[in-house]
Amino acid sequence: MSEARARLLSSASRLFYTEGLHSVGIDRVIADAGVTRATLYRHFPSKDDLLVAYLTEADQLIRTQVAAARSGSAGGSPGDAVRAVAATIADGISSPGFRGCAFLNAAAEYPDPAHPVHRAVLAHRQWFLDTVTELLAATGEPDPEPAAQHFVMLRDGAMAAGCLTDPAPICATFLRGVEGILSHRGAPATAGGRRRK
């Protein structure tokens, strides 16, 4: 990646995440990155291209964090890998400057499912659901996809609440919820879809 592209993406990512996708214009990114308009358009032909690149960068960061969590728990149980991924999420929510999930924020600003920004959000979320499904299947969970959907919903709620109030109790609640998913694996489901304890 060229230095100019890296500067543009760094500026755009910081500004889009902290101030919003619609509210930050191209001129603001150009000024912040210290490049010319021609340089920006050479690397990103449109603002949509820049937005998708920002989300692609965010996606790659999360993939790297999940991979590190999985490798860091390699000596433990499959449940430990799930816990390690959950811990990275809690750490992110507790980090300075946390302003919610970049992907949920982007989806709220670009609700059209045909828009490239919305498609980038859906692609990331599908990868994350697939990854958590795989992790939960390794624990012996007989219905890993519904359990993974539960995990993702807990994560979404924690990310939404974690930027509104003190993140510590939010993270503790999220991690307890993940433990609940792990402790209920294999329990038969009731007619309403809830598992019996």
N, C-alpha and C positions, 0 to 999 in steps of 0.2 A: 504494500500500500504506500502510495506517495505521501510525502510529508503534508502537502496541501490537502489531500483527501482525508488524511488522519485528523488534521486540525479542523476541517469542516465537520467531520462526523463527531468529533469530540464536542465542539461547540453546539452543534445541533442536538446531540443527545442530552447534554446538560440543560439546554434551554427548553427543549420539548418536554422533558420529564418534569422540570420544575414549574414551567409556566403554561404548558398546554400546547397541543399541536396546531390548533387554528390560530391561537393568539400570537404565535411567534412567526414572523414573516421572513422571507428570504433575505431581505436587507439586514435584518437583525443578525442572522447567522453569518452573513458575509462580514459585517462589521466586527462581530465577536471573534471570528476566525482570522481576521486580518488578511483576507484574500480579495481578489477582484470578482466581479459578477461573472466574467468569462471563465474564470477558474472554477467557480461553483458549477456552472452549466456544463463545463467540460466533463466533470466527474458525475454530476447528477442533473440530467436533462430537464427534470421538473421537480417541484416540491414533493410530489408523490413519491418520486424515486428516492429523495432524501429521507422521507418519512419511513419508507420500507427499509432503507439501509439502517436507519436508527433502530427499528424493531428487530432487524436481522442481527445487529450487534448485541441488543439486549437478549435475544434468544440464545446467541452463542455464549454469552456470559453465564446464563442459567444452565445451559448444557454442561459447561465446564465445571460449574459448582456442583451439579448433580454427579458428574463423573468423579470428581474429587471426593465427594461424600461416599460414593459407592466403593471407591478404592480404599478410602480410609477405614472403612468398616469391613474390609475383605476377610479379616480373621474372625469376625464375629458371626452371629446368626443372620439369616435372611431378614429377620425382624429388625436387627441392628442397622441394616442398610436403609430400611424405611425410616427408622428413627433419625439416622444421620441426614437424610434428605430433609426431613421435617425440621431438624435443628438448623439447617442452612436457611430455611424459610424464616424461622423465628429470628435468626441473627439479622437477616435482611430487614425485617420489620422493626427491629430494635436499633437499626443503624441511624446515625445522624442524617438528616435530610430526607428520610423516607417519606414518600408522597403517594403511597399506594402502588398497585401493580401497573406497570407501564402498559401492559396489554389490555387490561380492563379499562384503563384510562383512554387508550386509543380506540377501543371498541365503542366507548360512550360518545366519542367525538365523530367517529365514522361508522354509523350503524348500518350503512348499506352493505349487504353481504357480497355484492359484486365489486366493491371498491378494493383496490389492491392493499390498502392498509388493513381493512377488515379481514381480507383473505390471509394476510401475514399473521394476524392475531389468531385466527382459527387454526392455521398450520402449527403455530407454537403450542396452542392449547391441546391439539390432538397429539402432538409428540409428548407433551407432559403427561397426558392421560395414559397414553400407551406405555410410557416409562414406569409410571406408578403401578399400572396394571401388572406389568412384568415383575416388578419388585414384590408386589403382594402375592402373585402366583407362586413365587419362590418360597413364600412362608408356608405354603400349604393351603392358602385360602381357596376354597372350592368355587367361589364366585368372585374372582378378582376384579372384574370390570365394575360391578356395582360398588364394591368396596373402594376402588380407585376413584370412582365418581364422588363418593362420600369424602374421601381425602381431599379431592380438588375443591369441593364445595366448602370444606372447612378452611382450606387455604384461602379461597376467595374471600370468605367472610373475615378471616383474620387480617388479610391485607387491606380490606375496606375499613375495618374498625381500627387497625393499628396506626393509621395516620390521623385519626380523629381524637384520640385520647391517649392516656398513658399506655404504651405498648406492652409493658410487663405483664399485666393480667391477661391481656389479649393473647400473648404468646403462650402463657401458661395454660390457658384454656384450649388453645389450638393443639399443643403438645399432649394434653390429656385426651383430647378427642382422637388423636392418632393412636394413643395407647388403647383407647376403647375399640378402635377398628382392629388392632392387632389381637386384643384379648377375646374378641368375639368371633374370630375366624372359625369356621366350621360349625357354629351354632345354627340350628335350623331356623329358617325364616317363618314368621307367622303369616297369616293370610294378608295382613296389611303391609307386608314387606319388611317389618321390623324383626330383628332376631331375638329369640328367647334367650335369656341369660341362664 
